Amino acid sequence: MIDLTYSLIIEATEDPDFFGFYSQELEGFTGVGHSIEDGLYKAKWGVQEHVSLLEQKGLSVPSHNPDPTVVIHNQRHVQAVY
């Protein structure tokens, strides 16, 4: 069982040793792991730290997701708009 309180997106990068992760439900939360498993581990503890920091700063914290999901995909490339 993956014990997360918010949904998570993990992106494989061009470097096979780095996986970026973030949660669209928890503004400002991002991180990097050296594998999918490392990203999940870091996200679990990172979310707790991020929420604690938001609370300390008096910022709003979104409600926990009762059914969070984890999506894993290749890194999306953003194209510049001119």
Backbone as a ProteinNet text record, in pm:
[ID]
protein_1_A
[PRIMARY]
MIDLTYSLIIEATEDPDFFGFYSQELEGFTGVGHSIEDGLYKAKWGVQEHVSLLEQKGLSVPSHNPDPTVVIHNQRHVQAVY
[TERTIARY]
84.1	0	88.3	53.8	126	51.5	117.9	55.9	79.6	-5.9	3.1	-126.7	-119.2	-239	-285.9	-205.8	-241	-196.6	-262.4	-222.1	-85	-15.2	122.3	143.3	221.4	262.3	413.9	461.5	605.2	639.2	741.7	782.6	924.4	939.7	1072.5	1138.5	1263.6	1335.5	1426.4	1493.4	1588.4	1705	1737.2	1842	1778.4	1821.5	1756.2	1771.8	1855.1	1875.5	1795.3	1705.7	1626.5	1480.7	1394	1249.5	1194	1130.2	1067.6	930.2	887	751.6	689.3	556.4	481.7	338	267.9	125.9	49.1	-47.6	-132.1	-227.3	-245	-336.2	-270.5	-138.1	-64.3	31.5	-15.3	58.8	200.3	295.8	435.4	513.1	449.4	519.1	578.1	709.6	782.1	903.6	963.3	1085.8	1145.6	1259.2	1330.7	1376.1	1360.7	1410.7	1500.8	1575.5	1666.7	1601.8	1478.9	1399.8	1254.1	1164.1	1022.1	1000.6	1061.5	1046.3	1103.3	1217.6	1278.6	1189.8	1129.4	1037.4	916.3	859.9	746.7	785.8	902.5	950.6	970.7	1038.8	1064.4	934.9	840.6	712.8	635.1	634.5	560.8	607.6	737.2	791.3	792.5	813.1	814.9	680.1	572.5	438.1	417.1	457.5	441.6	517.5	639.1	719.9	657.8	608.7	549.9	423	338.3	215.7	250	347.3	390.1	438.5	513.4	563.2	447.5	352.2	235.2	161.3	143.9	74.3	151.5	283.6	366.9	357	344.2	336.2	194.1	99.2	-39.3	-108.7	-57.5	-116.6	-217.8	-307.5	-410.9	-351.4	-404.5	-363.8	-486.6	-478	-594.2	-627.3	-752.7	-795.9	-725.5	-700.5	-639	-731.2	-671.2	-745.9	-773.7	-900.3	-929.4	-891.5	-871.4	-836.2	-728.9	-607.4	-503.4	-456.1	-410.8	-356.9	-211.9	-139.8	-3.1	-0.5	42.2	52.9	200.5	246.3	386.5	388.4	463.2	474	605.8	633.8	754.2	738.6	849.7	849.8	781.9	698.8	630.8	714.1	729	805.7	711.8	747.5	667	722.5	636	678.5	657	751.5	740	633.7	559.3	455.3	503.2	508.3	556.9	445.1
-118.5	0	124.4	219.3	345.9	444.8	491.4	576.6	723.8	779.8	920.5	991.1	1121.1	1197.9	1285.9	1296.5	1372.3	1292.1	1312.8	1245.6	1294.7	1211.9	1240.1	1208.5	1292.3	1267.2	1251.9	1142.9	1116.5	1116.6	1194.6	1203.8	1151.7	1058.3	1012.6	1123.9	1152.7	1257.4	1193.4	1276.7	1225.1	1153.5	1193.9	1127.3	1009.2	886.8	769.9	760.6	846.2	843.9	949.6	1020.8	1124.6	1117	1123.6	1125.1	1242.9	1335.3	1448.2	1408.9	1471.1	1444.2	1572.3	1576.4	1690.4	1648.5	1731.8	1708.8	1830.9	1810.9	1921.5	1965.4	1882.7	1912.1	1994	1996.4	2063	2163.3	2285.5	2389	2406.4	2410.6	2433.8	2309.8	2194.3	2072.1	2003	1990.5	1920.8	1852.9	1763.8	1700.2	1614.7	1553	1467.4	1341.9	1227.6	1101.3	1035.3	935.1	864.5	741.7	713	603.5	633.2	556.1	573.7	548	442.6	408.5	518.1	572.5	680.5	804.5	832.1	945.2	927.6	806	778.9	798.2	747	759.7	907.1	980.7	1122.1	1203.1	1166.7	1238.2	1217.3	1096.1	1066.5	1157.7	1165.1	1247.1	1394.4	1424.8	1563.8	1631.8	1558.9	1614.5	1657.1	1572.2	1605.7	1733.3	1745.1	1864.7	1987.5	1972.2	2083.6	2133.7	2042.1	2078.6	2148.5	2097.6	2159.7	2302.5	2323.8	2457.5	2551.3	2502.5	2584.4	2626	2531.8	2561.5	2663.4	2648.7	2742.8	2884	2894.3	3024.6	3080.2	3004.8	3049.3	3042.7	2960.5	2945.7	2831.6	2833.8	2729.3	2596.4	2491	2355.2	2284.1	2232.1	2162.4	2036	1997.5	1874.1	1755.4	1653.3	1530.9	1464.5	1400.4	1324.8	1186.3	1147.5	1016.1	899.4	927.1	822.4	873.6	900.2	956.7	857.5	912.4	830.5	867.4	775.7	800.4	776.7	878.3	868.2	877	784.5	781.9	792.6	890.7	905.3	972.2	978	1045.6	1194.7	1262	1406.6	1473.4	1569.2	1643.1	1764.4	1786.6	1900.7	2018.1	2130.4	2251.2	2328.8	2365.6	2442.1	2589.7	2667.8	2812.6	2868	2962.8	3028	3170.3	3205.2	3339.1	3424.6
0	0	0	-84.9	-91.3	-2.8	100	200.6	167.8	80.4	43.9	81.8	108.9	143.4	28.1	-76.9	-196.9	-318.4	-431.4	-555.1	-597.9	-671.7	-709.7	-857.3	-923.8	-1061.6	-1061.4	-1117.4	-1128.5	-1276.6	-1313.1	-1453.2	-1471.4	-1565.2	-1603.9	-1685.1	-1657.3	-1730.3	-1834.9	-1911.9	-2010.8	-1943.3	-1820.2	-1742.1	-1669.1	-1696.6	-1636	-1484.9	-1424.9	-1280.9	-1206.7	-1276	-1210.8	-1253.3	-1154.3	-1174.1	-1096.3	-1166.6	-1100.4	-1049.7	-939.1	-891.3	-838.2	-842.2	-789.8	-764.2	-690	-665.9	-711.7	-799.1	-843.9	-733.5	-632.9	-522.9	-411.7	-409.6	-303.2	-365.6	-379.9	-451.3	-395.8	-488.2	-452.5	-414.5	-412.6	-373.1	-494.5	-495.1	-601.7	-541.4	-617.2	-572.4	-682.3	-648.8	-743.3	-670	-736	-683.4	-785.6	-739.9	-830	-893.2	-851.7	-908.4	-876.6	-931.4	-899.2	-750.2	-699.2	-558.3	-468.2	-506.5	-428.8	-431.2	-545.8	-555.9	-465.7	-461.6	-373	-226.7	-189.8	-52.3	-15.3	-102.6	-75.4	-73.8	-160.4	-164.7	-34.9	15.7	138.8	252.4	272	380.8	344.1	218.2	173.5	187.5	162.9	178.2	323.2	416.1	558.4	593.5	545	571.2	505.6	383.4	309.3	379.7	421.6	492.5	623.4	694.8	820.4	797.6	690.9	657.5	622.5	544.5	511	638	730.2	855.6	938.4	945.2	1020.8	964.4	832.7	766.6	765.6	818.6	821.8	687.1	596.8	464	464.7	369.8	365.3	318.6	375.7	340.4	284.5	162.4	104.9	184	180.7	245.6	182.4	264.8	213.2	112.6	16.2	-83.6	-24.7	-9.7	48.5	-43.2	-171.6	-267.4	-364.1	-311.4	-398.1	-504.1	-615.4	-723.6	-748.9	-810.9	-854.5	-1004.1	-1079.5	-1224.7	-1259.7	-1341.3	-1384	-1535.8	-1586.1	-1731.5	-1766.6	-1895.7	-1942.5	-1925.5	-1910.8	-1893.8	-2012.6	-1982.9	-2089.2	-2124.8	-2252.8	-2298.9	-2323.4	-2269.5	-2285.9	-2404	-2495.8	-2612.6	-2585.5	-2625.1	-2608.5	-2702.4	-2651.4	-2729.9	-2757.1	-2883.4	-2920.5	-2970.8
[MASK]
++++++++++++++++++++++++++++++++++++++++++++++++++++++++++++++++++++++++++++++++++

